[in-house]
Amino acid sequence: MKNWKKALQFALCLLPIGLIGGWFAAEMTLPSVPPDLLETAVQQVGSLTAVKAFMAVSSAVYTVLCGFFGYILAEKIGLMRPFRFQKSPLIRVLLISVLGGAILSLDAWTFANWIPRLKDSYASAGSFDAVTWIASILYGGVTEEIMIRLFLMSGLALLGWKLFFRSEEQVPVKVLVVANILSALVFAAGHLPVTAQTFGTLTPLILLRCFLLNGAAGLLFGRFYRKYGIQYAILAHMLFHLVSRTIWLIAIP
């Protein structure tokens, strides 16, 4: 009962973040939705504001649910650490995440040179867009980590442990590694609908970019979660967005 109470408290703390992040994620993504689909959605709920509100509430609901059940799953596999930062792992995560964000920013000068539509999208990256920044930090940094790492990765690890290593007293490291790989692939695949919507198609090069960038980042976030705790994965995800967007803001005319 005590664990369930802690899980509920943890999940409720995520409620405002899920709500605000979901609203800004809606603000960010709706402009790229095909007009006919957007018009249908508006007709169904009454207004564009109602569509955004629905998306924000949906984001809050699955953030809270994944936070609640993810907390319980993480405790069962020994990955729910005290929600605070320690100096040594914090410095390590900060340094690696800043470097990772810088590497991610190179997308504007690599894949963008090979994918014309991507190059066009970076034309606006040189100006500050508060909506995109807030959505990236709150929805990307928090909600996605709660869903993919805390809930999905923990669930996969628990399933693998109970199915194949039931006799082991603790989750084998190899099970956690496999769970991290699988959740990173799901994380990358989860970006495919938005990628297809953005580019209008999914070519081999676009698929490679999607799985390479998101998959590699997902593996790193999963390792931080496994080694140090979910708070470090959240921090790293936030920094990836902050650093890459700051570089684009400075370097792209």
C-alpha positions in Angstrom: 0.0 0.0 0.0 2.9 2.3 0.8 4.4 1.8 -2.6 1.1 2.5 -4.3 0.8 5.8 -2.3 4.3 6.9 -3.4 3.5 6.0 -7.0 0.3 8.0 -6.9 2.1 11.0 -5.4 4.8 10.8 -8.0 2.3 10.5 -10.8 0.2 13.5 -9.6 3.3 15.6 -9.6 3.6 14.9 -13.3 0.0 16.0 -14.0 0.8 19.8 -14.6 3.9 18.9 -16.7 1.9 16.5 -18.9 -0.9 19.1 -19.3 1.4 22.0 -20.2 3.7 19.9 -22.3 0.7 18.4 -24.2 -0.7 21.8 -24.9 2.5 23.2 -26.4 3.1 19.9 -28.3 -0.3 20.4 -29.8 0.6 24.0 -30.7 3.8 22.8 -32.3 2.4 19.9 -34.3 -1.1 21.0 -35.4 0.2 23.5 -38.0 1.8 20.7 -40.0 -1.4 18.5 -39.9 -3.1 18.2 -43.3 -5.9 20.8 -43.5 -8.6 18.3 -44.2 -7.7 16.2 -41.2 -7.5 19.2 -39.0 -10.8 20.5 -40.2 -12.4 17.1 -39.4 -11.0 17.2 -35.9 -12.3 20.7 -35.4 -15.7 19.8 -36.5 -15.8 16.8 -34.1 -14.8 18.8 -31.0 -16.1 22.2 -31.9 -13.0 24.5 -32.2 -9.3 24.5 -32.7 -8.8 25.4 -29.0 -10.9 22.4 -28.1 -8.6 20.2 -30.2 -5.6 21.5 -28.4 -7.3 21.1 -25.0 -8.2 17.5 -25.9 -4.5 16.8 -26.8 -3.3 18.4 -23.7 -5.6 16.4 -21.4 -4.7 13.2 -23.3 -1.0 14.0 -22.7 -1.7 14.6 -19.0 -3.6 11.3 -18.7 -1.0 9.0 -20.2 1.8 10.9 -18.4 0.1 10.3 -15.1 -0.8 6.6 -15.9 2.7 5.8 -17.2 4.1 7.6 -14.2 2.0 5.6 -11.7 2.5 2.2 -13.2 6.1 3.0 -14.3 7.0 3.8 -10.7 5.6 0.5 -9.5 7.4 -1.4 -12.3 10.7 0.4 -11.6 10.5 -0.5 -7.9 10.0 -4.1 -8.8 13.2 -4.3 -10.9 15.2 -2.0 -8.5 15.5 1.0 -10.7 13.3 3.5 -8.8 16.0 5.6 -7.1 15.4 8.6 -4.8 14.4 11.5 -6.9 17.5 13.7 -6.3 20.8 14.4 -8.0 24.2 13.3 -6.9 27.3 15.3 -7.8 29.4 12.7 -9.7 26.7 11.2 -11.9 25.2 14.7 -12.4 28.5 16.0 -13.8 28.9 13.0 -16.0 25.4 13.2 -17.4 25.7 17.0 -18.0 28.9 16.7 -19.9 27.7 13.8 -22.1 24.3 15.4 -22.7 25.8 18.7 -23.8 28.1 16.8 -26.2 25.2 14.7 -27.4 23.1 17.8 -28.0 25.9 19.3 -30.0 26.2 16.1 -32.1 22.4 16.1 -32.7 22.6 19.7 -33.9 24.8 18.5 -36.8 21.6 17.2 -38.4 21.1 20.7 -39.8 24.4 20.3 -41.8 24.3 16.6 -42.6 20.9 15.1 -43.3 19.5 18.5 -44.2 21.9 18.6 -47.1 20.5 15.4 -48.5 16.8 15.9 -47.7 15.6 19.1 -49.3 12.4 19.4 -47.2 14.4 19.0 -44.0 16.7 21.8 -45.1 13.7 24.0 -45.6 12.5 23.2 -42.1 15.7 24.5 -40.6 15.2 27.9 -42.2 13.1 28.8 -39.1 15.5 27.3 -36.6 17.5 30.5 -36.5 14.8 32.4 -34.7 13.5 31.7 -31.2 10.1 29.8 -31.1 9.0 29.6 -27.5 6.3 27.0 -28.4 8.7 24.6 -29.9 11.2 25.0 -27.0 8.7 24.4 -24.3 7.1 21.4 -26.1 10.6 19.9 -26.6 11.6 20.4 -23.0 8.4 19.4 -21.2 6.8 16.9 -23.6 10.0 15.5 -25.1 12.1 15.7 -21.9 9.5 14.6 -19.3 6.5 12.9 -20.9 8.5 10.8 -23.4 10.9 9.6 -20.7 8.1 8.7 -18.4 6.4 6.7 -21.1 9.4 5.1 -22.8 12.0 4.6 -20.1 10.1 4.5 -16.8 7.1 2.6 -18.0 8.0 0.7 -21.2 11.6 -0.2 -20.5 10.8 -1.2 -16.9 7.9 -3.3 -18.1 10.0 -5.1 -20.7 12.7 -5.7 -18.2 10.3 -7.2 -15.7 8.7 -9.3 -18.3 12.1 -10.6 -19.6 13.2 -11.3 -16.0 10.1 -13.3 -15.1 9.9 -15.2 -18.3 13.5 -16.2 -18.8 15.4 -15.7 -15.5 12.8 -16.4 -12.8 15.4 -18.1 -10.7 17.6 -15.0 -10.5 17.0 -12.8 -7.4 17.7 -9.6 -9.3 17.1 -8.6 -12.9 20.2 -9.6 -14.9 22.0 -6.7 -16.6 21.6 -8.4 -20.0 17.8 -8.2 -19.5 18.0 -4.5 -18.8 20.2 -4.0 -21.8 17.8 -5.8 -24.1 14.9 -3.8 -22.6 16.8 -0.6 -23.3 17.4 -1.6 -26.9 13.8 -2.6 -27.5 12.5 0.6 -25.9 14.9 2.7 -27.9 13.6 1.1 -31.1 10.0 1.8 -30.0 11.0 5.4 -29.2 12.5 5.9 -32.7 9.5 4.2 -34.3 7.2 6.5 -32.3 8.6 9.4 -34.3 7.6 7.9 -37.6 4.0 9.3 -37.8 5.3 12.9 -37.3 8.2 12.2 -39.6 5.9 11.0 -42.4 3.6 13.9 -41.8 6.5 16.4 -42.0 8.1 14.9 -45.1 5.0 13.5 -46.8 6.8 10.2 -47.3 9.2 7.7 -45.7 12.2 7.1 -47.9 15.1 4.8 -46.8 17.2 7.9 -46.0 14.4 9.5 -43.9 13.9 6.2 -42.1 17.7 5.9 -41.4 17.8 9.4 -40.0 14.8 8.7 -37.8 16.1 5.5 -36.3 19.7 6.7 -36.1 19.1 10.0 -34.3 16.2 8.9 -32.1 17.5 5.4 -31.5 21.0 6.4 -30.4 19.6 9.1 -28.1 17.1 6.6 -26.7 19.9 4.1 -25.9 21.8 6.8 -24.0 18.7 7.9 -22.0 18.0 4.3 -21.2 21.5 3.8 -19.9 21.3 6.9 -17.7 18.0 5.5 -16.3 19.5 2.1 -15.7 22.6 3.5 -14.1 21.4 6.5 -12.1 17.7 6.9 -12.2 14.8 8.3 -14.3 15.6 11.9 -13.3 19.0 11.7 -15.1 17.3 10.4 -18.3 14.8 13.3 -18.1 17.6 15.8 -17.6 19.6 14.4 -20.5 16.6 14.5 -22.8 15.9 18.1 -21.9 19.6 19.1 -22.5 19.7 17.4 -25.9 16.9 19.7 -27.0 18.2 22.8 -25.3 21.8 22.4 -26.6 20.8 21.5 -30.2 18.2 24.3 -30.4 20.6 26.8 -28.9 23.2 25.9 -31.5 20.7 26.3 -34.3 19.6 29.6 -32.9 23.1 30.9 -32.9 24.5 29.3 -36.1 21.7 29.3 -38.5 21.1 32.7 -40.1 
